[in-house]
Amino acid sequence: MGSIELPSSPTHGIFRYITKGIKPIESKHLYHLPETAEFRDVRSLPMTDIRSSIDLGSDSPYKLNQQGFTARRHTTALKSQSYPHSSWNDETILKEIYIPEIEALLLQVTGGRTIFTDSVVMRNNIHTEVDGLAREDSPEEVSEFPKFVGTKVGAGGSPAPKVHLDYAPSGARTHIRKYHAKVTELCSEIIEAENRLLAKGVWPAGLKDHYDGPRWAMFSVWRPLKAVRRDPLALSDCRTFPKEDYVDFNVLFPSAGGAENHKEEVYLAYGSEGHAWHWISNQQPDEVLIIQLFDSEAEKNGLGVAGGVMHSSVHVDGTEHEQARESVEVRCTVIW
């Protein structure tokens, strides 16, 4: 009789959650979560490798309206011989070539009507508590659209080894009103629909139950710039995160028009063995993750907490001596 091939054991990642019973301390730095010392619930958890789904396209079992994330094979002109690696720090090239590539991909995947990018985030350092993303932009940089975070020499960010979701529903609504005047303009139809409800006495927490404006959603499209050898990105299945595991937290963001920096509500998380985590092993530059951060339709229909996906960079044993991960993240809003 032939031998039976047993399935290989899943890779485990080290996840850091907020300890129950503590109130996380807000960071005074832009775009920063609490310090690692606040994430004392450290767990080694299995991760499902979704590599086999990358080339399935719309037939992938991992879908934005179910798990809240998906993966695609996607090439970019910036990885061709025509562009040196330094092109990833050239904001003009990113604006003229890379952002349109990503927006076309996301519209194809989501079926959205319109799309805009409000920021591009570069990470190329080993984790530090305060990294290049904390730098204060000049008035000229604050007015630029979209915003480029971490593209300046020495300003790159680092992985975030802390389980989090970049926008709570209230944070998403604050973002489209305060982050940049262009964002507010492009989301005017959404904001007007919500303001009509607020004027009628609907509480902000009840907007999801009465909202009749266009559907809108926020995404991060995440690409490594070289094969990921350490600190891979892990994504949860939003259906496995009960509401009681979400922890409200405020992160400092720059404001439009020179106004004082504002706070946007994000989510941290309490730990659980019931969370289902996923990753792409040895992720390559043409293997792109699409991460849902908020979706007005998912909020109304009760998919997770507004369909956003908890995620985190994770440590995998044996990778601590590898070079720092390099990645580019494009944050987009899609409107239907």
Sequence and secondary structure as in RCSB ss.txt:
>XXXX:A:sequence
MGSIELPSSPTHGIFRYITKGIKPIESKHLYHLPETAEFRDVRSLPMTDIRSSIDLGSDSPYKLNQQGFTARRHT
TALKSQSYPHSSWNDETILKEIYIPEIEALLLQVTGGRTIFTDSVVMRNNIHTEVDGLAREDSPEEVSEFPKFVG
TKVGAGGSPAPKVHLDYAPSGARTHIRKYHAKVTELCSEIIEAENRLLAKGVWPAGLKDHYDGPRWAMFSVWRPL
KAVRRDPLALSDCRTFPKEDYVDFNVLFPSAGGAENHKEEVYLAYGSEGHAWHWISNQQPDEVLIIQLFDSEAEK
NGLGVAGGVMHSSVHVDGTEHEQARESVEVRCTVIW
>XXXX:A:secstr
          EEEEEEE  TT      SSBT    GGG  EEEEEEEEE GGGGGGGGG S  TTTTSEEEEE  
 GGGSTTS GGGGG HHHIIIIIHHHHHHHHHHHH  SEEEEEEEEEE S   SS GGGS   HHHHH SSEEES
 STT  B    S EES  HHHHHHHHHHS HHHHHHTHHHHHHHHHHHHTT  GGGHHHH  S  EEEEEEEEES
S   SS EEEE GGG  GGGEEEEEEEE  GGG   EEEEEEEE   TT  EEE TT  TTEEEEEEEEEHHHHH
HTSTTTT   EEE B TT TTS    EEEEEEEEE 
